[in-house]
Amino acid sequence: MSAPPVLVIGGGVIGLTSAIRLLEAGRRVVVASDLPHAATTSAVAAGAWFPHAVGSDERVLAWGADTFTALAAEAAGPEAPVVMRDTLMLYHADPGPQWWAAAIPGGVRSAEPSVLPGGYSHGLRFTAPQALMPQYLPRLEERVRDLGGEIVRRHIASLDAACAEVPLVVNCSGLGAARLAGDASLVPIRGQIVRVANPGLTRSLRDEHHPLGRAYVHPRRDDCILGGTAEAGSWDLEPDPEIAASILRRCGDLAPELERAAVLEHRVGLRPGRPLVRLESERHGASGATLIHNYGHGGAGVTLSWGCASEVVRLATAGSER
């Protein structure tokens, strides 16, 4: 008789990568999600590696480094769902050392003045992976199924009920953990983006301190994701026209080529914000099931996903040895 499956709650990038690592470790896995992957917050993400809106402790650095390596390994071939992207961080003054730089294998260097847009005096340049989410999320689902996992459309009413079903539950429910886990520290971080046709850009650009709000330009093969906002506490999923106009203006400061780019879409995603990622295990309910929490990644879900997924496997192994 086979062992009961692991139940992974959540079908975004955190849930799917956790499921894959568990399957690779020999576990049976069922992923339960309220929504199809195209309706998750992960689908709105630009997918560029960068630890945004997440704590800067040593675990974050280690998870980011592990994920960088895993994503870079997938960036092979013209149709790969991950690309290695030249990235330029822009500043109006010398930024000094950056805590996240230690997670980048190739290191970070000062940008040459010739690549700086007008008005910028300093920049940091590095190469980082970018997951192309319209291709990447379906590929993750395909890997889950190829490894023998199951993905079901299902609402999980409570962690008590889930833990009564199976001996191991992995809670990757993102903002849903506010309800499921009763976590009052979890808040939405509203991110609005504009998707435009790509006028030929190949470099990611970021200004986290633009006077109109943070600005980023992340080119993909046929389009660019322009952003953005980081409005903590806002649940509003309706794109704001004034914010959209501001995004286009500030991103135009970074890349003037965008001036005539056709607008394709406006979208909003709600990042699961928390002072620190919650990645820990506990005994839960009368059955004594092992419950692993893996949520609260802010704007760094893609950036920390594989490192956190490997940590889930370690916690699951430790739980089964108790």
KOLMAR-798428 format. One record per atom (N, C-alpha, C, O): residue in three letters; x, y, z. Coordinates in steps of 0.2 Angstrom, whole numbers, plus 5000, padded with zeros to 4 digits. Layout:
BEGIN
AlaXYZ ...
This chain:
BEGIN
Met500449945000 Met500050005000 Met500450065000 Met500950075004 Ser500350114995 Ser500750174995 Ser500650225000 Ser500050225003 Ala501150265002 Ala501050315007 Ala500550365005 Ala500450374999 Pro500150395009 Pro499750455007 Pro500050505004 Pro500650525006 Pro499750545000 Pro500150604996 Pro500250665001 Pro499950665006 Val500750704999 Val500750765002 Val500250814999 Val500250814993 Leu499950855003 Leu499450905000 Leu499850975000 Leu500050995005 Val499951004994 Val500251064993 Val499651114992 Val499251104987 Ile499551164996 Ile499051214995 Ile499251274992 Ile499751314994 Gly499051284986 Gly499251344982 Gly499551324975 Gly500051284975 Gly499351354970 Gly499651334963 Gly500051394960 Gly500051394953 Gly500251434964 Gly500751484961 Gly501451464961 Gly501551404961 Val501951504959 Val502651484959 Val502851454965 Val503251404964 Ile502651474971 Ile502951444977 Ile502651374978 Ile503051324980 Gly501951364977 Gly501751294977 Gly501951244972 Gly502151184974 Leu502051264966 Leu502251224961 Leu502951204962 Leu503151144961 Thr503451244963 Thr504151234964 Thr504151184971 Thr504651134971 Ser503851194976 Ser503851154982 Ser503551084980 Ser503851034982 Ala503051084976 Ala502851014973 Ala503350974969 Ala503450914970 Ile503751014965 Ile504250984961 Ile504750954965 Ile504950894964 Arg505050994970 Arg505550964974 Arg505350904978 Arg505750864979 Leu504750904981 Leu504450854985 Leu504450784980 Leu504650734982 Leu504150794974 Leu504150744969 Leu504850714968 Leu504950654967 Glu505350754967 Glu505950734965 Glu506250694971 Glu506750654970 Ala506050714977 Ala506250674983 Ala505950614984 Ala506050574989 Gly505450594980 Gly505150534980 Gly504450534984 Gly504150474985 Arg504150594985 Arg503550594988 Arg502950594983 Arg503050614977 Arg502350574985 Arg501750584981 Arg501450644983 Arg501450664989 Val501250684978 Val501050754979 Val500350774975 Val500250754969 Val499950804979 Val499350834976 Val499350904977 Val499450934983 Val499350944972 Val499251024972 Val498551044972 Val498251024967 Ala498351074977 Ala497651104977 Ala497651174977 Ala497951214980 Ser497251204972 Ser497251274970 Ser496551304969 Ser496251264965 Asp496351354972 Asp495751384970 Asp495751414963 Asp495151414960 Leu496351434960 Leu496351464954 Leu496751434949 Leu497251394951 Pro496651434942 Pro497151414937 Pro497751464938 Pro497751514940 His498351434935 His498951474936 His498951544933 His499251584935 Ala498551554927 Ala498451614924 Ala498151664928 Ala498151724927 Ala497751644933 Ala497451694938 Ala497751704944 Ala497551744949 Thr498351674945 Thr498751684951 Thr499151754951 Thr499251784946 Thr499351774957 Thr499851834957 Thr500451824953 Thr500751864950 Ser500651754953 Ser501251744950 Ser501251754942 Ser501751774939 Ala500651754939 Ala500551764932 Ala500651834931 Ala500751854925 Val500551884935 Val500651954934 Val501351974935 Val501552024932 Ala501751934938 Ala502451954939 Ala502951954933 Ala502751924928 Ala503352004933 Ala503852004928 Ala504351954927 Ala504651934922 Gly504451914933 Gly504851854934 Gly505551874934 Gly505951824934 Ala505851934935 Ala506551954935 Ala506751934942 Ala506451954947 Trp507351904942 Trp507651884949 Trp507851954952 Trp508251994950 Phe507551964958 Phe507752024962 Phe507352014969 Phe506752014969 Pro507752024975 Pro507352014981 Pro506952084983 Pro507252114988 His506452094980 His506052154982 His505552144987 His505152084987 Ala505452184991 Ala504852184996 Ala504852125001 Ala504352085002 Val505452105003 Val505552045007 Val506152055012 Val506652095010 Gly506152025018 Gly506652045022 Gly507352025020 Gly507451985015 Ser507852055023 Ser508552045020 Ser508952005025 Ser509552015026 Asp508651955028 Asp509051915033 Asp509451855029 Asp509451855023 Glu509851825032 Glu510351775029 Glu509951715025 Glu510251695020 Arg509351695028 Arg509051645024 Arg508751675018 Arg508851635013 Val508551735017 Val508351765011 Val508951755006 Val508851745000 Leu509551775008 Leu510151775004 Leu510251705001 Leu510451694995 Ala510251655006 Ala510351585004 Ala509851564999 Ala509951534994 Trp509151575000 Trp508651554996 Trp508751584989 Trp508651554984 Gly508951654989 Gly508951684983 Gly509551654979 Gly509551654973 Ala510151644982 Ala510651614978 Ala510551544975 Ala510651534970 Asp510151504979 Asp509951434977 Asp509551444971 Asp509551404966 Thr509051494971 Thr508551504966 Thr508951524960 Thr508751504954 Phe509351574961 Phe509751604955 Phe510051544951 Phe510051544945 Thr510351494955 Thr510751444951 Thr510251394948 Thr510351374942 Ala509651384951 Ala509151334948 Ala508851374942 Ala508751334936 Leu508751434942 Leu508451474936 Leu508951474930 Leu508751464925 Ala509551494932 Ala510051494927 Ala510151434923 Ala510351434917 Ala510051374927 Ala510151314923 Ala509551294918 Ala509651254914 Glu509051334919 Glu508451324914 Glu508551364908 Glu508151364904 Ala508951414908 Ala509051464903 Ala509451444898 Ala510051464897 Ala509251394894 Ala509651364888 Ala509151354882 Ala508651324883 Gly509351374877 Gly508951374870 Gly508451424869 Gly508251464874 Pro508351434863 Pro507951494861 Pro507151494863 Pro506851544864 Glu506951434865 Glu506251424868 Glu506251414875 Glu505651404878 Ala506751424879 Ala506751414886 Ala506351464889 Ala506251524887 Pro505951444895 Pro505551484898 Pro505951534903 Pro505551574907 Val506551524903 Val506951574907 Val507551604903 Val507851564899 Val507751664904 Val508251694900 Val508751724905 Val508551744910 Met509351734903 Met509851774907 Met509851844905 Met509951854899 Arg509651894909 Arg509551964907 Arg510052004910 Arg510152014916 Asp510352044905 Asp510752104907 Asp510352154911 Asp509852174909 Thr510552174917 Thr510152214922 Thr510552274924 Thr511152264926 Leu510252324924 Leu510552394926 Leu510052424931 Leu509552444930 Met510352434937 Met510052464943 Met510352544942 Met510952554942 Leu509852584943 Leu510052654942 Leu509952694948 Leu509452684952 Tyr510452744949 Tyr510452784955 Tyr510652854953 Tyr510952874948 His510452904958 His510652974957 His511252994961 His511453044961 Ala511452944965 Ala512052954970 Ala512352884971 Ala512052834969 Asp512952874973 Asp513352814974 Asp512952774979 Asp512852794985 Pro512652714977 Pro512252674981 Pro512652634986 Pro512352614991 Gly513352624986 Gly513652584990 Gly513552514990 Gly513152494985 Pro513852474994 Pro513752394993 Pro512952384994 Pro512652414998 Gln512752334991 Gln512052304991 Gln512052234994 Gln512452194992 Trp511652224999 Trp511652165003 Trp511452104998 Trp511752044999 Trp511052114993 Trp510852054989 Trp511352034984 Trp511351984981 Ala511952074983 Ala512452064978 Ala512751994979 Ala513051964974 Ala512851974985 Ala513151914987 Ala512851854984 Ala513151804984 Ala512251854982 Ala511851804979 Ala511951794972 Ala511751744969 Ile512351844969 Ile512451834962 Ile513051804960 Ile513651844961 Pro513151754957 Pro513751714956 Pro514251754952 Pro514851754953 Gly514051794947 Gly514451834942 Gly514651904945 Gly515051934943 Gly514351914951 Gly514551984954 Gly514152044951 Gly513752034946 Val514252094955 Val513952164953 Val514552214951 Val514952214955 Arg514452244946 Arg514952294944 Arg514652364943 Arg514052374942 Ser515052414944 Ser514852484942 Ser514652494935 Ser515052464931 Ala514152524933 Ala513952534926 Ala514352584923 Ala514552634926 Glu514552574916 Glu514952624913 Glu514452684911 Glu513852674910 Pro514752744911 Pro514352804910 Pro513952794904 Pro513452824903 Ser514252764899 Ser513952764892 Ser513252724892 Ser512852734887 Val513152684897 Val512452644897 Val511952684902 Val511352654902 Leu512152734905 Leu511652764910 Leu511252814906 Leu511452854902 Pro510552804907 Pro510052854904 Pro510252924906 Pro510552934912 Gly509952974903 Gly510053044905 Gly509753054912 Gly509253034914 Gly510153094916 Gly509953114923 Gly510253064928 Gly510153084934 Tyr510553014926 Tyr510752964931 Tyr511552964931 Tyr511852964926 Ser511752964937 Ser512552974938 Ser512852904940 Ser513452904939 His512452864943 His512752794945 His512252734943 His511652744942 Gly512652684942 Gly512252624941 Gly512652564943 Gly513252564943 Leu512252504944 Leu512552444945 Leu512252394940 Leu511752394938 Arg512752354938 Arg512552304932 Arg512752234934 Arg513252224937 Phe512352194932 Phe512452124933 Phe511952084928 Phe511552104925 Thr512052014928 Thr511651974924 Thr511251924928 Thr511551894933 Ala510651924927 Ala510151884932 Ala509651844928 Ala509451874922 Pro509351794930 Pro508851754927 Pro508151794927 Pro508051824932 Gln507851784922 Gln507151804921 Gln506651754919 Gln506751724913 Ala506151734923 Ala505651684921 Ala505151714917 Ala504851764919 Leu505051694911 Leu504551714907 Leu503851684908 Leu503751634906 Met503451724913 Met502951684916 Met502351654912 Met502151604914 Pro502251684906 Pro501751654902 Pro501951584900 Pro501551534898 Gln502551574899 Gln502851504897 Gln503051464903 Gln503051404904 Tyr503351504908 Tyr503651464914 Tyr503151434919 Tyr503251374921 Leu502551464920 Leu502051434924 Leu501751364921 Leu501751314925 Pro501551364915 Pro501351304912 Pro501951254912 Pro501751194913 Arg502551274911 Arg503051224911 Arg503151194918 Arg503251134919 Leu503051234924 Leu503051204930 Leu502551154931 Leu502651104934 Glu501951174929 Glu501351124930 Glu501551064926 Glu501351004928 Glu501851064920 Glu501951004916 Glu502450964920 Glu502450904920 Arg502950994923 Arg503450954927 Arg503150924933 Arg503350864934 Val502650954936 Val502350924941 Val501950854939 Val502050804942 Arg501650864933 Arg501250804931 Arg501750754928 Arg501650694929 Asp502250774925 Asp502750724922 Asp503150684928 Asp503350624927 Leu503150714934 Leu503450684939 Leu502950634943 Leu503150604948 Gly502350634941 Gly501850594944 Gly501350634949 Gly500950604952 Gly501450694949 Gly501050734954 Gly500350754951 Gly500250744945 Glu499950774955 Glu499250784953 Glu499050864954 Glu499250884960 Ile498750894950 Ile498550964951 Ile497750964951 Ile497450944946 Val497450994956 Val496750984956 Val496451064958 Val496751094962 Arg495851074955 Arg495551144957 Arg495151124963 Arg494551094962 Arg495351154969 Arg494951134975 Arg495051194980 Arg495651224981 His494551214983 His494551264989 His494751224995 His494351174997 Ile495251244999 Ile495451215005 Ile495051265011 Ile495251315012 Ala494651235014 Ala494251275019 Ala494651295025 Ala494551345028 Ser495051245028 Ser495451255034 Ser496051205034 Ser496051155031 Leu496551235038 Leu497151185039 Leu496951125043 Leu497251075042 Asp496451135048 Asp496251075052 Asp496051025047 Asp496150965048 Ala495551045043 Ala495250995038 Ala495850955034 Ala495850895033 Ala496251005031 Ala496850975027 Ala497250925031 Ala497450875028 Cys497450945037 Cys497850905041 Cys497550835043 Cys497850785045 Ala496850835043 Ala496450775045 Ala496550725039 Ala496350665040 Glu496650755033 Glu496650705027 Glu497250675026 Glu497250615025 Val497850705027 Val498550685025 Val499050695031 Val498850745035 Pro499550665032 Pro500050675037 Pro500550735036 Pro500850755040 Leu500550755029 Leu500950815028 Leu500650865023 Leu500450845018 Val500550925025 Val500250975022 Val500751035021 Val501151055026 Val500851065015 Val501251115014 Val500851175012 Val500551175007 Asn500851235016 Asn500451285015 Asn500751345011 Asn501151385014 Cys500651345004 Cys500951395000 Cys500351434997 Cys500351454991 Ser499951455002 Ser499351494999 Ser499451564999 Ser498951604997 Gly500051594999 Gly500151664998 Gly499651705003 Gly499651695009 Leu499351755000 Leu498851795004 Leu498351755007 Leu498051775012 Gly498151695005 Gly497651655008 Gly497851635015 Gly497451615018 Ala498451635016 Ala498751615023 Ala498451665028 Ala498451645034 Ala498251725026 Ala497951775031 Ala497351735035 Ala497251745041 Arg496951705030 Arg496351665033 Arg496551605035 Arg496351585041 Leu496851565031 Leu497051495033 Leu497451485040 Leu497251445044 Ala497951525040 Ala498451525046 Ala498251575051 Ala498651575056 Gly497751615050 Gly497651675055 Gly498251715056 Gly498351735061 Asp498551735050 Asp499151775051 Asp499051845050 Asp498951865044 Ala498951885055 Ala498751955054 Ala499351995052 Ala499252055050 Ser499951965052 Ser500552005049 Ser500552005042 Ser500952045039 Leu500151965038 Leu500151955031 Leu499752015028 Leu499152015030 Val500052055023 Val499652105020 Val499752105013 Val500252085010 Pro499252125009 Pro499352135002 Pro499852195000 Pro499752245003 Ile500252184995 Ile500652234993 Ile500452244985 Ile500652204981 Arg500052294984 Arg499752304977 Arg500352324972 Arg500652374973 Gly500352284967 Gly500752304961 Gly500452314955 Gly500152264952 Gln500452374952 Gln500152384946 Gln500652384940 Gln501152414941 Ile500552354935 Ile501052354929 Ile500652374923 Ile500052374922 Val501052394918 Val500852404911 Val501252364906 Val501852354907 Arg500852324902 Arg501252284897 Arg501152314890 Arg500652334888 Val501752324887 Val501852354881 Val502152314876 Val502552264878 Ala502152324870 Ala502552294864 Ala503252314865 Ala503452374867 Asn503652264864 Asn504352274865 Asn504652314859 Asn504652284853 Pro504952374860 Pro505252414854 Pro505952394853 Pro506252424849 Gly506152334855 Gly506852314854 Gly507352314860 Gly507952304859 Leu507052314866 Leu507452314872 Leu507652244874 Leu507252204873 Thr508252244877 Thr508552174879 Thr508852184886 Thr509052134889 Arg508852244889 Arg509152254896 Arg508552274901 Arg508152314899 Ser508552234906 Ser508152254912 Ser508352324915 Ser509052324916 Leu507952364917 Leu508152434920 Leu507752444926 Leu507152424926 Arg508052464932 Arg507652474938 Arg507952544941 Arg508552564941 Asp507452584943 Asp507552634948 Asp507052634954 Asp506552654953 Glu507352604959 Glu506952594965 Glu506752664969 Glu506352664974 His507052714967 His506952784970 His506752834966 His506852894967 His506452824960 His506152874956 His505652914959 His505252894963 Pro505752984958 Pro505253034962 Pro504553014961 Pro504153034965 Leu504352984955 Leu503652974954 Leu503452904957 Leu502852884957 Gly503952864960 Gly503852794962 Gly504252754959 Gly504552764954 Arg504352694962 Arg504852644959 Arg504652634952 Arg504152624950 Ala505252624948 Ala505152614941 Ala505552554938 Ala506152544940 Tyr505252514934 Tyr505652454931 Tyr505352434924 Tyr504752444923 Val505852414920 Val505752394913 Val506052324912 Val506652324913 His505552274911 His505852214910 His505552184904 His505052164903 Pro506052184899 Pro505852164892 Pro505752084892 Pro506152044895 Arg505352064888 Arg505251984887 Arg505351984879 Arg505652024876 Arg505151924876 Arg505351914869 Arg504851964865 Arg505151994860 Asp504251974866 Asp503852014862 Asp503552074865 Asp503252114862 Asp503652074872 Asp503352134876 Asp503752154881 Asp504352124882 Cys503552204885 Cys503952224891 Cys503452234896 Cys502852254895 Ile503652224902 Ile503252234908 Ile503552294912 Ile504152304913 Leu503152344912 Leu503352414915 Leu502952414922 Leu502352404923 Gly503352444927 Gly503052454933 Gly503352514937 Gly503852544934 Gly503152524943 Gly502652484946 Gly502452524953 Gly502652574954 Thr502052484957 Thr501852504963 Thr502052454968 Thr502152394967 Ala502052474975 Ala502152434980 Ala501652464986 Ala501952484991 Glu501052454985 Glu500552494990 Glu500352444995 Glu499852394994 Ala500652445001 Ala500552395006 Ala499852415009 Ala499652465011 Gly499452355010 Gly498752365013 Gly498252375008 Gly497652375010 Ser498352385002 Ser497852394997 Ser497652324993 Ser498052284991 Trp496952314993 Trp496652254990 Trp496352264983 Trp496052224980 Asp496452324981 Asp496152354975 Asp496452314969 Asp497052324967 Leu496052274965 Leu496352244959 Leu496152284953 Leu496352254947 Glu495852334953 Glu495652374947 Glu496252424945 Glu496452464949 Pro496552414939 Pro497052464937 Pro496852534937 Pro496252554935 Asp497252584940 Asp497152654941 Asp497452684935 Asp498052684934 Pro497052724931 Pro497252754925 Pro497852804926 Pro498352814922 Glu497752844932 Glu498252894934 Glu498952864935 Glu499452884933 Ile498952804939 Ile499552764940 Ile499852734934 Ile500452744933 Ala499452714929 Ala499652684923 Ala500052744919 Ala500552734917 Ala499752804919 Ala500052854916 Ala500752874919 Ala501252884915 Ser500752874926 Ser501352884929 Ser501952834928 Ser502452844927 Ile501652764927 Ile502152714926 Ile502452724919 Ile503052714918 Leu502052744914 Leu502352754907 Leu502852814907 Leu503352814904 Arg502652864911 Arg503152924911 Arg503752904914 Arg504352914912 Arg503752874920 Arg504352854924 Arg504852804920 Arg505452814920 Cys504452754917 Cys504852704913 Cys505152734907 Cys505652714904 Gly504752784904 Gly505052824898 Gly505752864900 Gly506152874896 Asp505752884907 Asp506452914909 Asp506952864909 Asp507552874907 Leu506852794910 Leu507352744910 Leu507452724903 Leu508052704901 Ala506952724898 Ala507052694891 Ala506652734887 Ala506052724886 Pro506952794884 Pro506552834879 Pro506252794873 Pro505752824870 Glu506452734872 Glu506252704866 Glu505452674867 Glu505152664863 Leu505252684874 Leu504552664875 Leu504052714874 Leu503452694874 Glu504252774872 Glu503852824870 Glu503252804865 Glu502652824866 Arg503452764860 Arg502952754855 Arg502752674856 Arg502452654851 Ala502952644861 Ala502752574862 Ala501952564863 Ala501652604867 Ala501652524859 Ala500952514860 Ala500752474867 Ala501052434869 Val500252504870 Val500052474877 Val499652414875 Val499152424871 Leu499752364878 Leu499452294877 Leu498952284883 Leu498452244881 Glu499152304889 Glu498752274894 Glu498952314901 Glu499452334901 His498452324905 His498552344912 His498352294917 His497752264916 Arg498752274922 Arg498552224927 Arg498852244934 Arg499252284934 Val498552214938 Val498652224945 Val498752154949 Val498352104948 Gly499252144953 Gly499352084957 Gly499452104964 Gly499752164966 Leu499252064969 Leu499352074976 Leu499852024979 Leu499751964979 Arg500452054980 Arg500952014983 Arg500852004990 Arg500552044994 Pro501051944992 Pro500951924999 Pro501551955004 Pro502051925004 Gly501352015007 Gly501852045011 Gly501852025018 Gly501352015021 Arg502452015021 Arg502551995028 Arg503252025030 Arg503752025026 Pro503352035037 Pro504052065039 Pro504552015037 Pro505152035035 Leu504451945037 Leu504951895035 Leu504551835032 Leu503951825034 Val504851805027 Val504551745024 Val504351695030 Val504851685035 Arg503851665030 Arg503651615035 Arg503851545032 Arg503451525027 Leu504351515034 Leu504551445031 Leu504751405037 Leu505351415039 Glu504251365040 Glu504351325046 Glu503851275046 Glu503351275043 Ser503951225051 Ser503551165051 Ser503251165058 Ser503551195063 Glu502651135059 Glu502351125066 Glu501951065066 Glu501751035060 Arg501851035071 Arg501350985072 Arg500651015073 Arg500551065076 His500150995069 His499551025069 His498950985069 His498950925066 Gly498451005074 Gly497850965074 Gly497850905078 Gly498450885080 Ala497350875079 Ala497250805083 Ala497650755080 Ala497950705084 Ser497750755074 Ser498050695070 Ser498850705071 Ser499150655070 Gly499050765073 Gly499850765073 Gly500150775067 Gly500750765066 Ala499750795062 Ala500050805055 Ala500650855055 Ala500550905059 Thr501150845051 Thr501650895050 Thr501350955045 Thr501150935039 Leu501351015047 Leu501151065043 Leu501751115042 Leu502051135046 Ile501951125035 Ile502451165033 Ile502151225030 Ile501751225025 His502351285033 His502151355030 His502651375026 His503251375027 Asn502451395020 Asn502951425015 Asn502651485011 Asn502351475006 Tyr502551545014 Tyr502251595012 Tyr502551665014 Tyr502951665019 Gly502251725011 Gly502451785013 Gly503151815010 Gly503551845013 His503151795003 His503751814999 His503751884996 His504251894993 Gly503251924998 Gly503251984995 Gly503351994988 Gly502951954984 Gly503752034985 Gly503852034978 Gly504451994976 Gly504752004970 Ala504651934980 Ala505151894978 Ala504951824977 Ala505351774979 Gly504351814975 Gly504151744975 Gly504551704970 Gly504851644971 Val504651724964 Val505151694959 Val505851694961 Val506151634961 Thr506051744964 Thr506751754966 Thr506951704972 Thr507551684972 Leu506451684976 Leu506651634982 Leu506351564981 Leu506451524985 Ser505951554976 Ser505551494975 Ser505951434976 Ser505751384980 Trp506451414972 Trp506851354972 Trp507151344978 Trp507251284981 Gly507451394981 Gly507851394988 Gly507351374993 Gly507451334997 Cys506751404993 Cys506251384998 Cys505951314997 Cys505851285002 Ala505851294991 Ala505651234989 Ala506151174992 Ala505851124995 Ser506751184991 Ser507251144994 Ser507251135002 Ser507251085005 Glu507051195005 Glu506951195012 Glu506351165014 Glu506351125019 Val505851165010 Val505251125012 Val505451055012 Val505151015017 Val505851025007 Val505950955007 Val506350935014 Val506250885017 Arg506850985016 Arg507250965022 Arg506750965028 Arg506850925032 Leu506251015028 Leu505851015034 Leu505350955034 Leu505150925039 Ala505150935028 Ala504750875027 Ala505150805029 Ala504850765033 Thr505750805028 Thr506150745030 Thr506250745037 Thr506150695040 Ala506350805040 Ala506450805047 Ala505750795051 Ala505750755056 Gly505250815048 Gly504550795051 Gly504450725051 Gly504150695056 Ser504650685045 Ser504450615045 Ser504950575050 Ser504750515051 Glu505450605052 Glu505950575056 Glu505750585064 Glu506150555068 Arg505250625065 Arg505150635072 Arg504850575076 Arg504650575082 
